[in-house]
């Protein structure tokens, strides 16, 4: 079974992780590293994908924003959100196209939180993961030679109103929220990281290699 390394990066600005993802993607393409998963939380920022830029969609006043090259429109990042960036080479059985890969990531998220009693699901309105008719997880990827950058979010306890006030990815305001806001309290970033790693084998057919519990992303590099 293919192994993947995990980097727990802590709280790091989005622009630093974006640069690191580019570097790691090139290393993965040439097989100089294993599949690598970055787990991180960002200070608040709204990333704006090509579709939103083409349609002239901007973040509301009061939100810092930055352009990005993954699929989708607006995506909120900030406190109370786990972001997972799989720098993976997608060439295993069942990974033959983008839709299949998105499906695997959705399954991974759903399987991860089922042990804590959250029966999440997919919804035809938008890719990602939903619970109680609201979206709490978004997915957006960029591929080069079938190695991915960017990834997915899990909103577990975001500040009241911040993600809800954003019409992200073509959805109306209030559709995207956090698990805490719909009654699922007590979840932490650390517990979500452990749940994701623990459900990797049945979800994405990969097992953990090394697990770094410190950040390797240095603002001085």
N, C-alpha and C positions, 0 to 999 in steps of 0.2 A: 504494500500500500504506500502511496506517495506521502511523504512527510512535508510539513510546513513549519517554519519558524515563526515565533510570535514576538513582537516588540510591543511592550507596554510603554507607551510614550508619555503618559501622564497628560498634563494640560499644556498644549503647544499651539502657537498661532498657526492658522491655516496655511499661510504662505510658506512657512518653513517646511511643513509636511508635504506640500505640493512639490517643492523642489526635491525633497528626498524621494518621493514617489517616482519622479522622472529618472533619478539615478538608479534606483532599485529596479525599475522596469527594464532598463538597458542591461543590467547585470543578470536579470532573470531570462531575458531573451537569449543571451549567450551561455546560459546554464552555469554562470559563475556563482549563483546563489540558489538555494531552494525556494520553492513557493514561500512567500513571506507575508504575514498578516500584521498590519500596524493597528493597534488599538489606542484610541486617543480621544481627548475632549478638547474642543477649541474655545477660546474666547469668542464672544458673539460676533458673527459675520454672516451675511447672506451671500451665497455663491450664485452667480447668474450664468446659466448655461446658454449655448448658442441659440436654442429655440427662443428663449426669452429675449435675447438681444435682437434677434431678427424681427421679432414682433414688437420691439420697442418697450418691453415690460421692464420696469425698474423696481427696486426695493422701495418701500414706503419711506417717507421722511422719518429720520430717527434711527435708521438701520444702516450700519456700515456694510458695504458690499464690495465684491470683487468678481471679475470675470473668471470663467473656468471653462475647460474644454471637455467636460463630461456631458453625457446626454441629459435631457430634461430642461426644466425652466429654473425657477427660483427654489433654493433650498436653504433653510435656516440652520445654522450651527451655533452652539453656545452651551452654557452650563446646563447640566442635567440631561445631556445627550451623549451617548456613546457613539463614536464613529469608528467603523471598521473598514480598513483599506486592504483588500486582498491583492497583493502583487503576485498573481498566480498565472501559471501557464495552463490554459484550459484546453487540454488535448486528450483527456481521458474519455472512456465510454460515457455517452450521455451528455457530452459537452460540445456538440457539433455545430451549435449556432448560438447567437446572442440570447434568443428567447429561452433556450434550454438552460443557459448559465444563470439568467435572471431567476428562472424557476428554482434552480438549486439554491441560490442565495435566499430566496423567500422561504423555501423549506427549512433552511438552516435556522433562520430567525424564529420561525414557528415552532420548530422542534426544541429550540433553546429555552423558550419561556414556558413551554407546556408543563415542565416539572413543578413550576411554582403556581400552577392553576390558571394560567392565562391561555384560553383557547382562541388564539389568533387565527386569521384566515386571509386569503387573497380576495380581492374585489375587482370586478371587471372595470370599475371606473378608472383605475390607475394602478400601475405596477407598484409593488411595495407590500406592506403588511398592515392589516387592519384589526381593530377590536372594538366591539360595541358601536359599530357603524362609523368609526372614526379612524383615520390613518395615523399611525405613530412611527412608521418606519418607511424611509425612502431609499431608493436604489438608483444609482447613476454611475455608469462605467465608461471608460475609454480604452480601446484596445489597440495594440500594436503587435503584429505577428502573434495574435491570440494570447498575449500577456496583458492583463488588465491593470489599469490604474483607477483611482477613486474607489467607490464602494457603496456602503450603506450606513444609514443612521438608525439608532433606536432612541426615541425620546422617552425617557423614563421619569424625569422630574424637572421639566424645564420651567423657567420663570413664568408666572401667570400672565397669559395674554401675548407673550412674545411670538411664539410660533403660531398661535391661533389667529393673530392679526395679520398674518402673511398669506396672501393668496398664492400658495406655492404649487408649482407643477401643474398649473391650469385648474386647480381646485379652488372652490370658494373659500373665503376666510372662515375660520372656525372648523373646517373639515379636518385639518391636521392638528394634532394635539399630543399630549404625553400620557403615558400610562397612569401616572399619579393623578392627573386631572380627571380621569374617568374612574378613579376609585382604587387603583392598584398601587398602594403605598408601600414604603419600606424597601424598595429596590434601589440598589447602589450600582455605580459603574463597575466596581470590583466584582460584585455578584454576577452582573451580566457578562463580564469578561469570562468568568469561570464557566458559566452556563454555555456560552458560545463554544469555548474550547472543548467542553465535555460532550457536546453533541456533534462534533465535526465528522466523526467516522460515519455514522448513519446518514448524515445530511449531505456531505460533499465528498465522501469517499477519500478522506485524507486524515492523517493522524499527526499529532504534534511532534515536532523534532526538538528544538531547543526553545526555552521559554525565558525571555529576558524580562526581569522585573524592574529594570531601570531604563531611562530614556537614553537613546544613542543619538538623538537629534539635538545638535548643539548650535545655538543661535550664532556662534562665532564662525561656523564653517560656511 
